[in-house]
Amino acid sequence: MPISLKAGGASVTALAAVVLLAAAAPLWAQTQQQEPPHVLVIGPMVKIDGRLFIGGLMEGLQEGATAGDPDLSRVRLDIKNVASGDGAKAVIGPAIDAGVKAIVTIYGQSTQAATAATNKVPIVFCPVADAVAAKLVVSNEAPGGNLTGVSNGDAAASRRRLEGFQQMLPGLKRLAVLFDPGFPPDKTQMKNLEQVAPSTGITLVLRPVEDANATMAALQALGSNDADAIFILKEATLRRAGPGLKRVAWNQKLPILVSDPDLVVTFPAAMAAVGPRPGDLGKICGRITARILKGAKPADLPVEHPDFELLLNLQTAQRLGVTVPGAPSEGNFVELRARKTPPAEGS
């Protein structure tokens, strides 16, 4: 099952025949006579760590298949690394014409391009911030239409993320949130964070920032009297600010928190993350896709929420003088066990 992904370029294709069943020889011979189901996987593979995501997707497809499903013995994945909505649109149309059986979309732009292209081919979004707020589905419980998938920034997810931040920073009362008001996912997550924050005891200190320069200025203006920690919503903001952001964060002695565990590994400025692993996202969406290929309708499959990983850069925490409960005294990147808390009323 070779898959080749390249970081560069607007569109990268990889085809894989995914073996979903440990089929006996007669069954395998039978399925070879039929064209395997064709699934398009489209989105910014570099942004989500495509290798981990595709690995999880394949694992989820395998888990979603059961013995005795001859039509699901193989799936052909057509993987496109596309970074823009226009690029996604150019790929999705031909795939629909070629008879694709399902479309797995990564993030909002690819999802919007797919919904504009078809209301019949099943679409599995992996993930979007809030599928209901984006009007992709009628409700998380009963999506309706031809879409379902994973949400990681709606009210339920926002509550769990704030609780994860509190677990690592028990004294967290004031959280400065840097967000891009012109970026739809940030707007959606801000609305949900404002909805759930009061019940967690956290006061949000809002700082709208439209680019890396504004982010640096906002950080330099924040001090310990203004906030206990900083949550940067937009991943691109952190990536573009680069080393300068780390210097400012360390000078201000304020922990920077993010939602993507990968950023904790690649950017020392980020002290901790509470969010899903790419592989786990892929696995959930693989299981959903397998159910659709077996005949389930997206309208009947509830939108799912991924488990969140709590990842700590211990060296950054020590440099900031932050003691995190449950963390060892030595090491680098530390995964903490998330506390299980019952959902609050109205969330």
C-alpha positions as CSV (number, residue, x, y, z in Angstrom):
1,M,0.0,0.0,0.0
2,P,2.6,2.6,-1.0
3,I,1.6,6.2,-0.5
4,S,3.9,9.1,-1.5
5,L,3.3,12.6,-0.2
6,K,5.4,15.6,-1.1
7,A,5.5,18.9,0.9
8,G,5.6,21.2,-2.0
9,G,3.3,21.9,-5.0
10,A,-0.4,22.7,-5.3
11,S,-1.5,19.2,-6.0
12,V,0.1,15.9,-5.2
13,T,-1.5,12.6,-6.1
14,A,-1.1,9.3,-4.4
15,L,-3.1,6.2,-5.2
16,A,-3.4,3.3,-2.8
17,A,-5.3,0.0,-2.8
18,V,-6.2,-0.4,0.8
19,V,-6.7,-3.9,2.0
20,L,-9.5,-3.8,4.5
21,L,-10.1,-7.5,5.0
22,A,-7.9,-10.5,5.6
23,A,-9.6,-12.1,2.7
24,A,-9.2,-15.7,1.6
25,A,-8.0,-16.4,-2.0
26,P,-11.5,-17.0,-3.5
27,L,-12.8,-13.7,-2.1
28,W,-9.8,-11.8,-3.3
29,A,-10.1,-13.3,-6.8
30,Q,-13.8,-12.3,-6.7
31,T,-13.1,-8.6,-5.8
32,Q,-10.3,-8.3,-8.4
33,Q,-13.0,-8.5,-11.1
34,Q,-14.6,-5.3,-9.8
35,E,-13.3,-1.8,-9.6
36,P,-12.5,-0.9,-6.0
37,P,-14.4,1.9,-4.4
38,H,-12.8,5.3,-5.2
39,V,-12.4,7.8,-2.3
40,L,-10.9,11.3,-2.8
41,V,-8.9,12.7,0.1
42,I,-8.2,16.4,-0.4
43,G,-6.7,19.2,1.6
44,P,-3.5,20.7,2.9
45,M,-1.5,17.6,3.8
46,V,1.5,19.5,5.1
47,K,-0.6,21.6,7.5
48,I,-2.2,18.5,9.1
49,D,0.9,16.2,8.8
50,G,-0.4,14.2,5.9
51,R,1.5,11.0,6.6
52,L,0.1,10.6,10.1
53,F,-3.4,11.5,8.9
54,I,-3.4,9.1,6.0
55,G,-2.0,6.4,8.2
56,G,-4.8,6.9,10.6
57,L,-7.4,7.0,7.8
58,M,-6.2,3.7,6.5
59,E,-6.3,2.2,10.0
60,G,-9.9,3.5,10.4
61,L,-10.9,2.1,7.1
62,Q,-9.6,-1.3,8.2
63,E,-11.4,-1.1,11.6
64,G,-14.6,0.0,9.8
65,A,-14.7,-3.1,7.6
66,T,-15.9,-6.4,8.9
67,A,-15.4,-10.0,7.6
68,G,-18.0,-10.9,5.0
69,D,-18.0,-7.5,3.2
70,P,-16.7,-8.6,-0.2
71,D,-17.4,-5.2,-1.8
72,L,-15.2,-3.5,0.8
73,S,-12.1,-5.7,0.5
74,R,-10.2,-2.8,-1.2
75,V,-10.5,1.0,-1.4
76,R,-8.6,3.2,-3.8
77,L,-7.5,6.4,-2.1
78,D,-6.8,9.3,-4.4
79,I,-4.9,11.7,-2.3
80,K,-4.5,15.4,-3.3
81,N,-2.4,17.9,-1.4
82,V,-4.3,21.1,-2.1
83,A,-3.8,24.3,-0.1
84,S,-6.6,26.5,-1.5
85,G,-10.3,26.5,-2.2
86,D,-9.8,27.1,-5.9
87,G,-7.3,24.2,-6.1
88,A,-9.7,21.9,-4.3
89,K,-12.5,22.9,-6.7
90,A,-10.3,22.1,-9.7
91,V,-9.8,18.6,-8.4
92,I,-13.2,17.7,-7.0
93,G,-15.2,18.2,-10.2
94,P,-13.2,15.7,-12.3
95,A,-13.3,13.2,-9.3
96,I,-17.1,13.4,-9.2
97,D,-17.3,12.9,-13.0
98,A,-15.1,9.8,-12.6
99,G,-17.5,8.3,-10.1
100,V,-15.9,8.9,-6.8
101,K,-17.8,7.1,-4.0
102,A,-16.9,9.5,-1.1
103,I,-14.8,12.7,-0.5
104,V,-12.8,13.1,2.6
105,T,-12.0,16.8,3.1
106,I,-9.3,18.3,5.3
107,Y,-10.3,21.7,6.9
108,G,-12.8,24.3,5.8
109,Q,-11.7,25.4,2.3
110,S,-11.7,21.9,0.9
111,T,-15.0,21.2,2.6
112,Q,-16.7,24.3,1.2
113,A,-15.4,23.4,-2.3
114,A,-16.9,19.9,-2.0
115,T,-20.3,21.2,-0.8
116,A,-20.4,23.6,-3.7
117,A,-19.6,20.8,-6.1
118,T,-22.1,18.2,-5.0
119,N,-25.1,17.5,-2.8
120,K,-25.1,13.8,-3.6
121,V,-21.6,12.4,-3.2
122,P,-21.0,11.7,0.6
123,I,-18.5,14.2,2.2
124,V,-16.6,13.4,5.4
125,F,-15.0,16.6,6.8
126,C,-11.8,16.0,8.9
127,P,-12.1,18.4,10.7
128,V,-13.9,21.7,10.7
129,A,-14.2,23.9,13.8
130,D,-18.0,23.9,14.1
131,A,-20.1,22.1,11.5
132,V,-23.4,23.5,12.8
133,A,-22.1,27.1,12.9
134,A,-20.7,26.8,9.4
135,K,-24.1,25.5,8.2
136,L,-22.6,22.3,6.9
137,V,-25.0,20.2,8.9
138,V,-28.4,20.7,10.6
139,S,-27.2,19.3,13.9
140,N,-24.3,17.3,15.2
141,E,-26.7,14.5,16.2
142,A,-28.6,14.3,12.9
143,P,-26.5,16.0,10.2
144,G,-29.0,15.7,7.3
145,G,-27.8,16.1,3.7
146,N,-24.6,14.5,2.4
147,L,-22.1,15.6,5.0
148,T,-20.8,14.3,8.3
149,G,-17.3,14.2,9.9
150,V,-15.4,15.6,12.9
151,S,-15.6,19.0,14.7
152,N,-12.8,20.2,16.9
153,G,-13.7,23.7,17.8
154,D,-17.4,23.8,18.7
155,A,-18.8,24.5,22.2
156,A,-18.2,21.0,23.5
157,A,-14.6,21.0,22.1
158,S,-13.9,24.5,23.4
159,R,-14.9,23.5,26.9
160,R,-12.6,20.5,26.9
161,R,-9.8,22.6,25.6
162,L,-10.2,25.2,28.4
163,E,-10.4,22.5,30.9
164,G,-7.2,21.0,29.5
165,F,-5.4,24.4,29.9
166,Q,-6.6,24.6,33.5
167,Q,-5.3,21.1,34.2
168,M,-1.8,22.2,33.2
169,L,-2.2,25.7,34.7
170,P,-4.4,25.3,37.8
171,G,-4.1,29.0,38.6
172,L,-5.4,30.0,35.2
173,K,-8.0,32.8,35.6
174,R,-7.3,35.2,32.8
175,L,-6.6,33.8,29.3
176,A,-5.5,36.2,26.6
177,V,-6.8,35.0,23.3
178,L,-5.1,36.2,20.1
179,F,-7.4,35.6,17.1
180,D,-7.8,36.8,13.5
181,P,-11.3,38.4,13.3
182,G,-11.2,38.0,9.5
183,F,-10.5,34.3,9.6
184,P,-13.9,32.3,9.8
185,P,-12.6,29.4,12.0
186,D,-11.2,31.9,14.5
187,K,-14.5,33.8,14.6
188,T,-16.4,30.6,15.2
189,Q,-14.1,29.4,17.9
190,M,-14.2,32.8,19.7
191,K,-17.9,32.6,19.8
192,N,-17.8,29.2,21.4
193,L,-15.0,30.1,23.8
194,E,-17.0,33.1,25.0
195,Q,-20.0,30.9,25.5
196,V,-18.3,28.3,27.7
197,A,-15.6,30.3,29.4
198,P,-17.8,31.7,32.3
199,S,-18.7,28.3,33.5
200,T,-15.0,27.3,33.7
201,G,-14.1,30.3,35.8
202,I,-11.8,31.7,33.1
203,T,-12.0,35.3,31.9
204,L,-11.1,35.8,28.3
205,V,-8.9,38.8,27.4
206,L,-9.5,39.3,23.7
207,R,-6.8,40.6,21.4
208,P,-7.8,40.7,17.7
209,V,-4.7,40.4,15.5
210,E,-4.7,40.2,11.7
211,D,-1.0,39.3,11.0
212,A,2.3,38.4,12.6
213,N,3.3,42.0,13.3
214,A,0.0,42.7,15.1
215,T,0.6,39.5,17.1
216,M,4.0,40.6,18.2
217,A,2.7,44.0,19.2
218,A,-0.1,42.4,21.2
219,L,2.2,40.1,23.0
220,Q,4.7,42.9,23.9
221,A,1.8,44.8,25.4
222,L,0.6,42.0,27.6
223,G,2.0,41.5,31.0
224,S,1.4,39.3,34.1
225,N,-1.2,41.9,35.3
226,D,-3.2,41.4,32.1
227,A,-3.2,37.6,31.7
228,D,-1.9,34.3,33.2
229,A,-1.4,32.7,29.7
230,I,-1.9,33.4,26.0
231,F,-3.9,31.2,23.6
232,I,-3.1,31.7,19.9
233,L,-5.9,30.4,17.8
234,K,-4.5,30.7,14.3
235,E,-1.7,28.3,13.5
236,A,-0.4,30.4,10.6
237,T,0.1,33.3,13.0
238,L,2.5,31.3,15.2
239,R,4.4,29.9,12.2
240,R,4.9,33.3,10.6
241,A,6.0,35.1,13.8
242,G,8.8,32.6,14.2
243,P,11.8,33.1,16.6
244,G,10.8,36.6,17.5
245,L,7.6,35.3,19.1
246,K,9.6,33.0,21.3
247,R,11.8,35.9,22.6
248,V,8.8,38.0,23.4
249,A,7.0,35.1,25.2
250,W,10.0,34.3,27.3
251,N,10.6,38.0,28.1
252,Q,7.0,38.4,29.2
253,K,7.1,35.1,31.2
254,L,3.6,34.2,29.9
255,P,2.9,30.6,28.7
256,I,1.7,30.3,25.1
257,L,-0.9,27.7,24.6
258,V,-2.1,26.3,21.2
259,S,-4.6,23.7,19.9
260,D,-2.2,21.7,17.7
261,P,0.2,19.3,19.5
262,D,2.5,19.4,16.5
263,L,3.3,23.1,17.2
264,V,4.6,22.3,20.6
265,V,7.2,20.1,19.0
266,T,8.2,22.4,16.2
267,F,7.9,25.8,17.9
268,P,9.6,26.2,21.3
269,A,7.6,29.4,21.9
270,A,4.5,27.2,22.5
271,M,4.6,25.7,26.0
272,A,1.6,23.4,25.7
273,A,-1.2,22.2,23.4
274,V,-4.6,20.7,23.9
275,G,-5.9,19.2,20.7
276,P,-6.3,16.1,18.5
277,R,-3.5,14.1,16.9
278,P,-3.6,14.0,13.1
279,G,-3.6,10.2,13.2
280,D,-6.6,10.1,15.5
281,L,-8.5,12.4,13.3
282,G,-7.7,10.2,10.3
283,K,-8.8,7.1,12.2
284,I,-12.2,8.5,13.1
285,C,-12.8,9.7,9.5
286,G,-11.7,6.3,8.2
287,R,-14.3,4.5,10.3
288,I,-17.0,7.0,9.2
289,T,-16.0,6.6,5.5
290,A,-16.0,2.8,5.8
291,R,-19.6,2.9,7.2
292,I,-20.6,5.1,4.2
293,L,-19.0,2.7,1.7
294,K,-21.0,-0.1,3.4
295,G,-24.3,1.8,2.8
296,A,-24.8,4.2,5.7
297,K,-26.0,7.7,4.8
298,P,-24.0,10.7,6.1
299,A,-27.4,12.3,7.2
300,D,-27.7,9.5,9.8
301,L,-24.1,9.5,11.1
302,P,-23.5,12.0,14.0
303,V,-20.7,14.4,13.8
304,E,-17.9,13.1,16.1
305,H,-15.4,14.8,18.4
306,P,-11.8,13.6,18.7
307,D,-10.0,12.9,21.9
308,F,-7.6,15.7,22.9
309,E,-3.9,15.2,23.7
310,L,-2.3,17.3,26.4
311,L,1.2,17.9,25.2
312,L,3.7,19.9,27.3
313,N,7.1,21.3,26.3
314,L,8.7,20.7,29.7
315,Q,11.9,22.7,28.9
316,T,9.8,25.7,27.9
317,A,7.7,25.4,31.1
318,Q,10.8,25.2,33.2
319,R,12.3,28.3,31.4
320,L,9.1,30.2,32.2
321,G,9.2,29.0,35.8
322,V,5.9,27.1,35.4
323,T,5.2,23.9,37.4
324,V,2.7,21.7,35.8
325,P,0.9,19.1,38.0
326,G,1.8,15.5,37.0
327,A,4.7,16.5,34.9
328,P,8.1,14.8,35.5
329,S,11.2,16.8,36.5
330,E,13.2,15.9,33.5
331,G,12.4,15.3,29.8
332,N,11.3,17.3,26.8
333,F,7.9,16.7,25.3
334,V,5.5,15.2,27.9
335,E,2.0,13.9,27.2
336,L,-0.3,14.3,30.1
337,R,-3.5,12.3,30.8
338,A,-6.6,14.4,30.3
339,R,-9.1,14.4,33.1
340,K,-12.5,13.2,32.3
341,T,-15.1,15.7,33.3
342,P,-18.9,15.5,32.8
343,P,-20.4,18.0,30.3
344,A,-21.9,21.1,31.8
345,E,-25.5,21.9,31.3
346,G,-26.2,23.9,28.2
347,S,-22.9,23.1,26.5
